[in-house]
Amino acid sequence: MPLNSTRNSNREETERVESSTATPGVTRRRALSLAATGLAAGAIGTVQASSHDAEVWQTDGTWYAANDGTVYEGPDHIDAIQAAVDSLTAGRDWKETVLIKNSGSVGPHSWDGDLKTVDLPSYTVINHNGTISVEDTGDDLIVPFRAQSVESIEIQNVNIEGNPRYGIWIQSCSDVQLGTISMSLWDTEDVGIGIRIDDSDGGRSQNVTLDYASIEGSQHHAVETYGVDTVDIGTVETVDTGGCGLLLNDTAHATVDHVDATRADQGGGYAGFRCANGAGPDITVNQVDAVDCGRGIFTVSGSEGIEIYNVSLDGNGGNLIQDSRYILIDGGTVTNTGSSGIRIDSRNSDDHPYTTNVTVRNLEITGNAEYGVYETGPDTGDNAIVDNHFCDNASGAIETYADSTDVSGNSYCS
């Protein structure tokens, strides 16, 4: 079945291995970005439009869309939103807003040459006050919001439930702002990704902001990027996802305030936070909380230039730095891992660079099923395991592969 995706979210093969709402912080770069786009610096969550240009509502089971007159009257929530979007000024280079006042449902949808979706043109703002319930059957063919090769779009707030293919799909776009996005996707059975931002319509997506996403029950990843430059993310909070909480593929120049993942691919190989397929450089994550995930953190396949601070990794199957370079994990706790607390590894393959220049420091690494930190080859080296505290790791505190790896300043319980 032809779908507009040239990238598969499973491109990098993953070795399988043994909710409360947080208020995200704002980085300096992100605050400047919000201020530059007319949003209040430091504000997180729903961005209220001062006015709207078109509106959508439901009365007695009938959907209406209006913009200086009625532009839609009928049974379909998505069609009403699309009609309102299409009624905005053609060829504009300024933003216009569609206000959706009510919750609604969509589906089922049979293949007719395309997905069922609201396609957003450039300079469009969506303010959805309510829930979109996707009630599809058969294949996953509904994407509530999609944008393809456009610029300057906003989805200020929306709640999505049911079984969409993707809740939101951004393809080869620039200047994208996503505000407060909530999804409950327990009914997804096949694809089931919450938010996907990629380069599948002919070019890399650029300049993307996501304030806050809360996603639970998705069949696959909660939030995934692929082929994206300059990303600023507040909080991604996920529960019981079949894939990653947050996955950055082939993504550079990204700042993430907080990843909070519970049971992301529990028992599997995906992670609460993962970088893959050449992700980097210039990725900074200020906090990662991962509990009972397949892996807590995982960098792989040529990822480089990644700094991760303030981790709380508990009860995960593993935490793996593999085929990655210039990685920093600084501060926090690594506890009760089902294997080694952190493994630093290289695969025996010419397809991937060996791992080097990884620094693990200022961590409490305790109670893990194997080593606290376990460095394995081939060719892995020039890493640093420094200023950590180790206690009660079943196989010992540290096992290194390379003589070039610095092990110093660590402390150990008696």
C-alpha positions in Angstrom: 0.0 0.0 0.0 1.7 3.3 -1.1 2.1 5.7 1.7 4.3 8.9 1.7 7.1 7.6 3.9 10.6 6.9 2.7 11.9 6.1 6.1 10.9 3.2 8.3 10.9 3.8 12.1 12.6 0.3 12.4 15.5 1.1 10.0 18.1 0.5 12.7 17.9 -3.1 13.9 17.8 -3.3 17.6 19.3 -6.1 19.6 16.6 -7.4 22.0 17.8 -7.7 25.6 17.3 -9.5 28.7 1.6 9.3 35.5 1.7 12.5 36.7 2.0 15.6 34.6 5.3 17.4 35.0 5.9 21.1 34.4 8.8 21.3 32.0 11.5 23.9 32.3 12.6 26.2 29.5 16.1 26.4 28.1 17.6 29.8 27.2 17.5 28.9 23.5 13.9 27.7 23.8 12.8 30.8 25.7 14.3 33.0 23.0 12.6 31.0 20.3 9.2 31.3 22.0 9.7 35.0 22.5 10.7 35.5 18.8 7.4 33.9 17.7 5.3 36.0 19.9 4.8 33.5 22.7 5.4 34.4 26.2 9.0 33.6 27.2 8.9 30.8 29.7 5.3 29.8 29.1 4.6 26.1 28.5 1.4 24.4 27.5 -1.6 25.7 25.7 -0.9 28.9 23.7 -4.1 30.9 23.5 -4.7 32.7 20.3 -5.9 36.3 20.7 -8.3 35.8 17.8 -9.3 33.2 15.2 -10.0 33.5 11.5 -12.2 30.3 11.1 -14.0 28.1 13.5 -15.4 24.6 13.7 -18.2 23.4 16.0 -20.8 20.7 16.4 -24.5 21.2 17.0 -27.0 18.3 17.3 -24.7 15.8 15.7 -23.9 18.1 12.7 -20.4 19.7 12.1 -20.1 23.2 10.9 -17.2 25.3 9.7 -17.4 29.0 9.2 -15.2 31.8 7.9 -17.3 34.9 7.0 -20.1 32.4 6.3 -20.6 28.7 6.4 -17.9 26.6 4.5 -19.0 23.2 5.8 -22.1 21.5 7.1 -22.1 17.7 7.5 -21.3 14.6 9.6 -17.4 14.5 9.5 -15.2 16.1 12.1 -12.0 15.9 10.0 -13.7 17.2 6.9 -15.1 20.2 8.8 -11.6 21.1 10.1 -10.1 20.7 6.6 -12.9 23.0 5.1 -12.0 25.6 7.7 -8.3 25.3 7.0 -9.0 25.6 3.2 -11.1 28.7 3.8 -8.1 30.7 5.1 -6.5 33.3 2.8 -4.8 31.7 -0.1 -1.1 32.4 -0.7 -0.7 34.2 2.6 2.6 34.9 4.3 1.1 35.5 7.7 -0.5 33.1 10.2 -4.2 32.5 10.4 -6.0 30.5 13.0 -8.6 27.8 13.0 -10.4 27.3 16.4 -12.1 23.9 16.9 -14.6 24.2 19.7 -15.7 20.6 20.3 -14.5 17.0 20.6 -15.3 14.7 17.7 -14.6 11.2 16.3 -13.3 10.0 12.9 -13.3 6.7 11.1 -13.4 4.1 9.8 -11.4 4.9 6.6 -10.8 2.6 3.7 -7.8 3.1 1.4 -8.8 5.6 -1.4 -5.3 6.6 -2.5 -4.4 8.5 0.6 -4.8 8.7 4.4 -7.6 10.4 6.1 -6.1 13.5 7.5 -6.2 17.3 8.0 -3.5 18.7 5.7 -2.0 21.9 7.0 -0.8 24.5 4.5 1.9 27.1 5.4 1.1 29.8 8.0 -1.7 27.9 9.7 -2.5 27.7 13.4 -4.7 25.0 14.9 -6.3 25.5 18.3 -8.3 22.3 19.1 -10.3 22.6 22.3 -11.2 18.9 22.8 -10.4 15.4 21.8 -10.2 13.7 18.4 -11.3 10.0 18.8 -10.0 7.9 16.0 -12.2 4.8 15.5 -10.6 3.0 12.5 -10.9 -0.6 11.4 -8.5 -2.7 9.3 -5.3 -0.9 8.3 -4.0 2.2 10.1 -5.1 4.9 7.7 -6.0 7.9 9.8 -3.6 10.7 10.8 -5.5 13.6 12.4 -3.0 16.2 11.4 -0.4 16.1 8.6 1.9 18.8 7.1 4.0 18.2 4.0 6.7 20.5 2.8 5.2 23.6 4.4 6.5 26.3 6.8 5.3 28.3 9.8 2.6 26.0 11.2 1.3 25.6 14.8 -0.8 23.0 16.6 -1.3 24.8 19.8 -3.2 22.0 21.7 -4.9 18.8 20.9 -5.9 15.6 22.6 -6.0 12.4 20.4 -7.2 9.0 21.4 -8.0 5.7 19.6 -5.9 4.1 16.9 -4.4 6.6 14.5 -1.5 5.7 12.2 0.3 8.7 13.6 -1.4 11.3 15.8 0.6 14.1 14.1 2.9 13.7 11.1 5.2 16.5 10.0 7.1 15.8 6.7 9.9 18.0 5.4 8.6 21.2 7.1 10.2 24.2 8.7 9.3 26.5 11.6 6.9 24.1 13.3 5.5 24.8 16.8 3.7 22.1 18.7 2.2 23.2 22.0 0.5 20.9 24.5 -0.2 17.5 22.9 -1.9 14.7 24.7 -2.5 11.2 23.3 -4.1 8.0 24.7 -3.5 5.4 22.1 -4.4 2.1 23.8 -6.3 0.9 20.7 -3.4 1.1 18.3 -2.4 -2.3 16.9 0.0 -1.9 14.0 2.0 1.4 13.4 0.6 3.6 16.2 3.2 6.4 16.6 2.2 9.5 18.6 4.2 12.3 16.9 6.5 11.7 13.9 8.6 14.5 12.4 10.7 13.4 9.4 12.2 14.2 6.0 9.9 11.9 4.0 8.6 14.6 1.6 11.9 15.5 0.0 13.9 17.5 2.5 14.9 17.7 6.1 12.5 19.3 8.6 14.0 22.3 10.4 13.3 24.5 13.4 10.8 22.4 15.3 9.5 23.2 18.8 7.5 20.9 21.0 6.5 22.3 24.3 4.9 19.3 26.0 3.7 15.8 25.0 2.0 13.3 27.1 1.5 10.0 25.3 0.4 6.6 26.6 -0.4 3.2 25.2 1.0 3.7 21.7 1.9 0.6 19.8 5.2 2.1 18.7 7.2 5.2 19.6 5.6 8.1 21.4 7.7 10.9 19.7 10.1 10.2 16.9 12.2 12.4 14.6 14.1 11.4 11.5 16.1 13.8 9.4 15.5 17.0 11.4 17.7 20.0 12.2 17.3 22.3 15.1 14.8 20.8 17.6 13.7 22.3 20.9 11.6 20.0 23.1 10.2 20.7 26.6 8.9 17.6 28.3 8.0 14.3 26.7 6.1 12.1 29.2 5.2 8.6 28.2 3.6 5.5 29.7 3.4 2.0 28.3 4.6 2.6 24.8 5.6 -0.3 22.5 8.6 1.7 21.3 10.7 4.6 22.6 9.5 7.4 24.7 11.6 9.9 22.7 13.6 8.7 19.7 15.9 11.0 17.7 17.1 9.5 14.4 19.5 11.5 12.1 18.7 14.6 14.1 21.1 17.4 14.9 21.2 20.5 17.1 18.5 19.4 19.6 17.8 20.5 23.1 15.4 18.4 25.3 14.4 19.6 28.8 13.0 16.4 30.2 12.2 12.8 29.1 10.0 10.9 31.6 9.3 7.4 30.3 7.6 4.6 32.2 7.6 1.0 30.7 8.8 2.1 27.2 9.1 -1.3 25.4 9.3 -3.1 28.7 11.2 -6.3 28.2 12.4 -5.3 24.7 15.3 -3.3 23.3 13.9 0.2 22.7 14.6 2.9 25.3 13.0 5.7 27.2 15.4 8.0 25.4 17.2 6.8 22.2 19.5 8.3 19.6 20.1 6.4 16.4 21.1 6.5 12.7 23.8 9.2 13.0 22.0 11.4 15.5 24.0 14.5 16.4 26.0 16.4 16.9 24.9 19.1 19.4 22.2 17.2 21.3 21.6 18.2 24.9 19.2 16.5 27.3 18.8 18.1 30.7 16.9 15.2 32.5 16.0 11.6 31.7 13.7 9.6 34.0 13.3 6.1 32.8 11.6 3.3 34.8 11.1 -0.3 33.8 11.9 0.3 30.1 13.5 -2.1 27.7 16.5 0.3 28.0 16.6 3.5 29.9 19.0 5.3 27.5 20.4 4.0 24.2 22.7 5.6 21.7 23.7 3.6 18.6 24.7 3.5 14.9 27.0 6.5 14.6 25.4 8.9 17.0 27.7 11.5 18.3 28.0 14.8 20.2 25.3 14.0 22.8 25.2 15.2 26.4 22.7 13.7 28.9 22.4 15.2 32.4 20.5 14.3 35.6 19.4 10.7 34.9 17.2 8.6 37.0 17.3 5.1 35.4 15.6 2.4 37.5 14.6 -1.1 36.7 15.4 -1.0 33.0 16.6 -4.0 31.0 19.9 -2.1 30.2 21.5 1.2 29.3 23.7 1.0 26.3 26.2 3.3 24.5 27.0 1.5 21.3 28.8 2.6 18.1 28.7 6.2 19.4 31.2 8.9 19.9 31.6 12.0 22.2 28.8 11.0 24.6 28.5 12.4 28.1 26.3 11.0 30.9 26.6 13.3 33.9 24.8 13.2 37.2 22.0 11.1 38.7 21.4 7.5 39.5 21.5 4.1 37.7 19.8 1.4 39.8 18.3 -2.1 39.5 19.2 -2.6 35.9 18.6 -6.1 34.6 22.1 -6.2 33.1 25.0 -3.9 33.7 24.2 -0.4 34.8 25.8 1.1 31.7 27.4 -0.8 28.9 29.8 0.9 26.5 30.2 -1.3 23.4 31.2 -1.5 19.8 29.8 -4.0 17.3 32.1 -6.1 15.1 31.0 -4.5 11.9 32.4 -2.1 9.3 28.9 -0.6 9.0 29.3 1.2 12.3 32.1 3.3 13.9 33.6 1.9 17.1 32.8 3.7 20.3 35.2 6.2 21.7 35.2 9.4 23.9 32.3 8.4 26.1 32.3 9.9 29.6 30.3 8.5 32.5 30.6 10.7 35.6 29.0 11.9 38.8 26.6 9.0 39.0 25.3 6.7 41.8 25.5 3.3 40.2 24.0 0.7 42.5 22.2 -2.6 42.7 22.6 -3.7 39.1 22.4 -7.3 38.0 25.9 -7.3 36.4 28.7 -4.7 36.4 28.1 -1.1 37.3 29.8 0.0 34.1 30.9 -2.6 31.5 33.1 -1.7 28.6 33.3 -4.2 25.8 35.0 -4.3 22.4 36.1 -4.5 19.7 38.1 -1.3 19.3 36.2 0.5 22.0 38.6 2.9 23.9 39.6 6.4 25.1 36.6 6.6 27.4 36.3 8.0 30.9 34.5 6.5 33.9 35.2 9.1 36.6 33.9 10.5 39.9 31.1 7.9 40.3 30.0 6.0 43.3 29.5 2.2 43.0 27.7 -0.1 45.4 26.2 -3.6 45.3 26.6 -4.3 41.5 26.5 -8.1 41.2 29.5 -8.7 39.0 31.6 -5.8 40.3 31.9 -2.0 39.9 33.8 -1.6 36.6 35.0 -3.9 33.9 37.0 -2.2 31.1 38.1 -3.4 27.7 40.7 -0.8 26.7 43.9 0.3 28.5 43.2 3.8 27.2 40.0 4.2 29.2 40.4 6.5 32.2 39.0 5.0 35.5 39.6 7.5 38.3 38.1 9.4 41.1 35.4 6.8 41.7 34.3 5.6 45.2 33.0 2.3 46.4 30.9 1.0 49.3 32.6 -1.4 51.6 
